[in-house]
Structure formats: structure tokens, C-alpha cells
């Protein structure tokens, strides 16, 4: 089978499965599993493809048709211009989450020896990105689950970071008093209401429920941070959360007893995606 024939069959399979992004997905899968990038695919369209590459590509296409996220199939995804290993056990890094890193980077300008906490760190996309772009800070990443910790440690090594400390820790245990206080506390906690998780699109069902379920009201992790972590943030520091659509007002109300300077940032879809609390 030629390069052009194989690509055409994969494209048709993905399109007929109802995949809205079939062309993009096919490009990504073809490059990853045949080793033939877009330019070579056009120039060398009549070259023969090996049986091994053909089987690998078709296997990947079928996984995508079955609803497995493209990012998991590829095994790596970009966030803040950096590569992150992802797979079963971690939430897929999403573009809107970059707002947390951008907010932290702005706050850390001209600060030396700052301390950053990343709670519910998952793959480490947030905390490791902050560490990469701010080499003079120390970032503590807290993660409870072994499946996520595997990727977190791998990504820290991939990015060759020496200014991070990874802790296996349940944030419901509260701020560990043997650690220095943080200038910034960052978190993208689970915030989907428990009864809404089964209703999410098929792709999301591949992601760990533990990274999605935020309790009956979707706010249980924010309450835990409010009740058990504020002693771990320096006066003059900030807390920055990601939240779900429409949750920002509840979070503002929850933290209003601790701060009178709380702002909401909206993402590119005009959704109230980030809450910033000045402590």
C-alpha cells in the first residue's frame, strides 16, 4: 500500500466515524505511527508503506474511532510550548489552563526565591511549566495518585527541572507545616459535579474520574483549600484556581472572608475560567 492510499483510508475511516476533527487527527496519527510527516506524505505519496507501519496506523485509527483521546494515543501533548507525556491516569492538559501559568508568570516577574504550590498536580503541566519559565523559584507539586505521579515524575525528568519537589500527598490533609509558605498557590482541582461526570462526552470518560469529580456541588476541593491551606500562603501572595463554567461567583463568595481582592479571568470562549485571590 502506498503512502497516499494508506492516508486516504485512515482519513475516510475517521470521517465516517463522525469525528469532527478527522483531518487534524489523521495528520497527527499518520505522522506518529508511520514516521511520515505532512511534507513527505505529499512529496512521497507513491512510496510503499511497510506492513508494520500500516498496522500501527490502523490500530491507532481504530482506538481514535472507539473514542480514546488523541492525546492518549499519541502519548504526548504540548502545553505552554512544552512537551508533556500523558496517558491513562492523568487529565489531558488543555489550552484554557495556560491562564494559570500565565498569571503565575506575571506575578513572579522580578521575584527571587519564590515558592509555588501546585495542588492536584496531575501530569505536572501547570507547576512544571511555572518551574521551567521561572528557574529562580521552587515549585512543590502535590499529587495523591500513583498513576498520575508516574507521569508527573517522567515529565519533570523530560524537562530536566532541578527546581521542583514532587510530593505524594492528599490535599485534604491540609498544609504540611514542615514546608515553607507559598508565594503562589495554584490548582486545577476536580470541579465537575458528581452526577454530571457520567454525562460528559465519550472522550472524557477515558480520563480518570478522580481528576474530574468535585463532589455533589463541584466545590469540595475549593472548600478544602479554603479551610486547610490558607495558612500555607504568605501575606501578599496569591491563590489562582481553574474552575468550571459559572463556578467563579461561588468561589468568590467562599473566599470573601479571607480577601477583598478577588478577580475573575475569562477564557477565549468567554467562560469564567480562572479565579485569582490576593491574600
Secondary structure, 3 states (H helix, E strand, C coil): CEHHHHHHHHHHHHHHCCCCCHHHHHHHHHHHHHCCCHHHHHHCCCCECCHHHHHHHHHHHHHHHCCCCHHHHHCEEEECCEEEECCCCCCCCCHHHHHHHHHHHHHHCCCCCCEEEEECCCCCHHHHHHHHHCCCCEEEEEECCHHHHHHHHHHHHHCCCCCEEEEECCHHHCCCCCCCCEEEEEECCCCECHHHHCCCCHHHHHCCHHHCECCCCCCHHHHHHHHHCHHHEEEEEEEEEECCCCCHHHHHHHHCCCCCCEEEEECCCCCEEEEEEEC
